[in-house]
């Protein structure tokens, strides 16, 4: 096994927002609280101790978890972690993910392993505190089409259902058919049998999607003490009620996040935009936006409505009917958990960066934000192919045209490089511009136009030469294209395309062990693992 680390920037798959966050660029510093370092985790601990969640809230949390785990044979470490949440010196590190069918994209594993490893690292650094890894299931989401499939060896395995509302409450009806289709592709090996058992016991032995997802995540990570939380609970929503009431009356989240966006978008792409009311109304069948029109609160696409006093009364009597959207969900998390850090992908952290001023306004500590681990898995065979083609692990991530151009140049008999010619042109036209400035400024435009023409002509010659070399090196070009397409399906990171089952089929449970041993959350680099 071989492990290589690559700066995230060099993969070309991470946004400027994340690149600047990882290097703590001064432009992005106003939008987060503390950079992810051990020294700052110590400061975060101090802040959380000064602003603790109540013992009442800790008890509510543990009671909910006990209820949700009642039908699962808990590992010793998960049981211990749940009970430890009653103690004032217990803190959490949290990641969140949708209820994707059979975990969805591979990065689901990377999120959770990052969270588990971060807790273990903190436990070594701060032995007097307890640290619990939490997977927050996005049970209240209603975008079924985002979660109802996964890819297995290029095949889309999909669950069709006409259910609506929060997906965590969906029944697992229809997944027997999905299981039968999936099982046909797995074969009969020992690892295939284990995958079938995980799927079958998860989806065919549980009636609700939330329960099935909990079972599968626990089966994969329970031995590491992972705690899985479904926050679609009346008792947990009670802790959010004061913040929901304040937001309904004052539109606080909208105002504060909007001000942040005005500053953030000067340098970065904005991930999400707030609404005047950042809440949904949920029942078993619907999850629709709450809107305010002419002093009346309404549920979009329904005939449900309330006056101000009526909606506040409803909120206090049935808080479970109010569901935070992407803007308010992070606050919900921090209100009910003794949380230090949120671990997520680049897109998630980008919207968290919009929220700090809102957290400050409602006096809730803002967590440390940590980019989850990302990885590329190579087989020994694939590694050997790269070596034979003289393609480095880092070069794999180049855009395909750039990769081919580089390799064609490297392999060509004549080492043609147009860089010197371009530099020469630049120098000549710089001189001409200087001369035009001294004689007749009106000539500067003509000089610029001629420069563009000459550079364009040189670029066209370069492209023609590359096309000719690609034809001459056709076999090598085809091998490089085939290998890169194999490693980066759809020219995307494989972690966004493949499901863990492909690797579990090959390596069994050892695959998770290997990931856990080689993904280091504070390393803040992309990992390439050759198995």
C-alpha angles and dihedrals in degrees: 000000000000128000125198128179124212128187108257090234091060093060092064091219101099128083127245086248092061094040090055092044092053092053093042092238112196091237092065101037095090090063100062137045107223134002114239104264132124091249090055092047087060090053091046089054090053092051093049091050089053091049104034127173110246126265086241090058092047089054092048090051094050093045090053092048092049089053094047093049096044094109096043124089096234123217116236092249095050091047090049092048094050093051092045089062087078089067124089092226094059120101134176138227110203140200127178135207142168121258093259116179108270089352094303117223120026093249088076085079093047092053094053096041089051088053095047093046092047090055092049090050092050091049090058093047097044107030094172093064133065121230123198124194111222129194108201108207112215091225095152095059114112102194096110094168089063094058108029098093147039134194122244117183092330094314120116110225106198138184115210119202137152094213118128136195130048108357095220088069094051116118117237091236111143097028092106087072091048090050092053092051093046093046091057090062097046102066126208105288122130091257091047090055090052092051091050090050093051091050095043097046091043101049105019098044096046125066099205128056092228091055092046092050091048091052093051095046090047091049090055100039110013093104088063093056098255113171115209118205132196104194094189088107133124095222094051092047089059089073090054095047097092091052092047091050092049091049093049090052101039107020087228098163092050094050097044097042091046090055090049092049091054088061098035096053091059087078108009144044112260113236102200136003123222126236126220087255115029097197139100129207112228138194129157090280107031142045108180134160121264111228134183118225124171093338094311123111112221137183108233117246092011138080092241114122142152141192115238096266091045096053092047091050090049091048093055095043097043110019091161089075092066117080124188118230126220091289097051101031093081089055090051089053094051093045095056101034131061085232129175104173143016117213117201148136125279094268092051095048089048091063092042086059088064093059110061096094090050091052090048091051093055094039098243118140113249112232128232110265117222126185109231120241118271125199146179117214117213127186119220088250092055091046090053091051090053091052092048090051092045090238116145123219089250094049090058088077096056117111106270096246090050092047092050092046091052095047094044089053092047093050099040120113089224112050097223114185121167094194094097092049091051091049090049091052090049091053093047094050092044087058091047092050091051090050091049091051090055097045112026121351090202088072092064092082091051091049091051092048092050090048092054090049093050094045091048090051091050091049090051091052089050092051092048091051091049091050090051092048091048089055091048091047093040097138094050092045092051092049092050092048092048093049096046091048089051093051097039108036111207087001089289134114109281090230088070094048111033131067123228091243092076090062095036088056089057102036106017121208088337087078092069091044091053092050092048092051095049107036111086113186099205094047088083095203136111113260128219114195122191112200 
